[in-house]
Amino acid sequence: MNGGTAIEVVLVHGIRTSATMWRAQVEYLEGLGYRVTAVDLPGHGTRMTETFTLSGALETIDTAVRDATGPVLLVGHSMGGLLCTAYVGGETAPPVAGFVAASCTAFPRGAALATYRALAGTFNSLPDKGMWLTKQMLAATLPDETRADFGAGGYALAAQDTALRSLAALDLRTALTRIMVPTWFVNGQYDQLRVSEKVFVKLVPGSELIVVPRATHLVSAMRPAAFNAALRLAIATLERDLAATDVAAESSA
């Protein structure tokens, strides 16, 4: 860790799941001595009874970032990554030192969003709301050590359509052009949301794209060691930059 200025990590989950999806990352980062905060967005996890709103979700992210006592690496997955993109690229830059956007390089609008909403609606119309199919999919794709993490906080089925519909209001293209902190886009090789990854990288100056082989949309749970390595790279880069800033400040004093 860097001198007296330790990086802190804020983790923002995707749709339907909760903070529990990050268990492997929390364990890894805390094992290295970093402070980690994994939030629950409105309508998800411990806040399942709340109504999901964009303002409430962005406020949740902002509170976690501002409660940190050190420079923040903000990490978002899927819907959480889109929300974090809008947050980091807001009109007024928030106090974020670096950003990892996972499985979220697609603009949530048009035919793609309509198809996703229709699919979600079909699942919700099933007698068990698609839980049997969900469990079969997780059993087939996730390793034993992370398989239970995605659903451990419950599934936010009631919030799903509201959350998806609200994402269309985000002006992500503008937000991406405003991001001026070190940024890493992390996608699984077989993630359907890779469709605009080249556009996202082009719009964020100096950003990097990391594609994890043999991984799908749930990259952090499917290949936790690879995803953790991407987080370690981001943290090491921020620590290097902070150390260089400290040296420059001492030299000019």
N, C-alpha and C positions, 0 to 999 in steps of 0.2 A: 504494500500500500504506500501511497505517496505521503512522505513527511507527516505533517500534522493536519493535512487536508484530505480526509478519507472520502472516497467516492461512496455515495449511497445510491441504491437501486430501487426504483419504483416500477412495479409490474402491474400491467392492466390486461385483464383476461378478455377473451372473445365472447361471442354471443352464446347463450344457453348455459355456459359453464360458469365458473366462479374463480375466486382466488386459489382454490385448491388445485387448479390445473398447473400451478407453478411450483408444486411441492419439490420436484427434483431440482429446480433452479434455486429455490430458497435454501435447500439443504446444502447445495454446492457453494453458493455465495457466502452463506453464513459460516461454512467450514473454512473459507478463506479469510474470514474476519470482517466481512462487509455487512453493513446494516441494510436490511431489505424490507420493503413494505409492499405487500401484495393486496390490492384493494378489491372490494366488491362493488360493482356498479349498481345503480338503482335497478330494482327488479330482479336481481341475481344474488345467489348465495345467501348470506345472512340478511340481505335486504330484499328478499323475494316478495314481500308483501307491498313494497313500494312500487310506484308507477315509474317506468323508465321515461326519462326526458333527456334531450341533448344537453340542456343547461345543467341538469342534475349530474349527468355523467361527466361533463367537463369540469364542473365544480369539484367533484370527487377527485379527479386527477390533479387539479390545481391545489387542493388542500394537502394531498399527499406530498406533492413537490415542495410546497412552501413550508411544510412541517419538518422537512429534512434540515439537518444542521451542517451538511456538507454539499459539495457539488453533486448534482443528480444525473444519473444515467436513467432515462425514461425508456421503458420497454413495453411495447404493446403488441398483442396478437390479434389478427383478424379484425373484428369490429373494434376491439380495443386499440389496435394499430391505426385504424382509420381515425378514431377519436383523438388519439395522441398526435397524429399528423396535423389535424385541424388545430389542436392545442399548441403544439410547438410552432406552427406556422401562423399563429394569430397576428392580428394587427400590431399588438404589443408583445414583443418576445418575452416569454416566461423565463424564470431562472432555471433553465435546463442546460446542462453541460454537454450532453450527448444523447443520441436517440437511436434505438434499435426498433425498427418496424418489421414485424414478422407476419408473413402470410397475409398481406394486405395491399398488394400492388395492383388493385383494380378499382376503377371509379364506380361507386355504388349507385348506379342509375340506369335507366333505359331497360332494354330487354333482359340484360343479365340480372338486374335486381328483381324484375318482375318474375323471372323464372325461379329465382331463389325463393321468393315469397310464396309462389305457387307450390313449390316442393315442400316448404315448411308447412303450408296449410294442409297439404295432403297427409303429411306425417301426423299432424295434430288431429286430423279427422279419424285416424285409426283408433280402435278400441283402447289400445294402450298408449296412444299418442306416439307411436313409433319407437317405444322404448326397447322392444325386442330386437328390432332391426339395428338400433343404435348400439346395443350391447354386443350384437354379433359383429358389427363393423369394428368396434373397439377391440374385441377379442382377436380379430383377424389381423389387426394392424399395429397394436401397441404392445410393447414388451410387458412382462409381468410386473416389473417394478413401478410402472407408471399407469397401468391400465385402469386402476380405480380412481386416479386423481381427477380425471376430467369430470366425472359425475359425483364426486364425493360431497360437494356442496349443494347437490340437487341440480335439476335441470329447469332453467327459466323459460318454460314453454309459454306461459301467459304473456311474457314480455317480448317474445321473439318477433312477432309481426310489427308491433309498435316500434321496436328498435330498428328493424330493417327499413321500415318506411321512413323513419326520421333521418337515416343516414343520407338520403338523397338530398337533404338540405345543406349538406356540407360542401363548401367550395374548396375542394381539395387541390385543384390545379393551382389556384392562387396561393393556397397555404404552402404548397410544396416550394414555390418560388421564393417564399419568405424564410425558409429554414436555413439558418446560417451556422448551425452547430454540426460537429461531426456526426454523420448519419450512416447507418448500415441497414440495408434492406435484406432480410433473411427469408428465403423461400425454400420449401421442399421441392425436389425435382418434379414431383407429380402433382403439385398444387394447382388447382384450377384458377386460383387468383393470381397467377403469374402473368396474366394476359397483357398487363400494361407495365411490367417491371422496367423495361427500357425507358419508357416515358418518365416514370417516377425518378429513376436515377438521373436522367438528363435534366430534370427540373430542379434537382437539389445539387448545388455546386459541391463538387468534391465527395459526393456520397459514394458508397461502395455497395456492390451486390454480392451476396453470398448465397449460393445455391447448394443445399444439402442433398447429396445423392441418396436415392432410395427412400425418400421421405415424401409424405403427402402434406395436406393442409395442417395437420396436427404435428408440425415438425418438432416442437419443443418436447412433446411427450413421446413421439415415435423414435427420435434420435437425440435423447437428452444429452449425451456426452458431446455430440457435435454442436448442438445448440449452446451448451454451456461454454464450449471453446470459443464460439462467436462472441458471447458475452465477455469472456476473459480478454479477448482481443480488443473489444470496445473499451473496457475498463483500463487496460494497459495503455491504450492510446491516449485516453483522457489523463491518466496519471503522468505520462510523459509530457503532455502539453502543459499541465499544471506545474510540473517541476521546472520546465523551461521558462514559464512565466515568473516563477519565484526567483529563479536565477537572474533573469533580466531586471526584476524589481530591485534585487539586492545590489546589482551592479550599478544601477542608476541612483541608488540612495546616497 
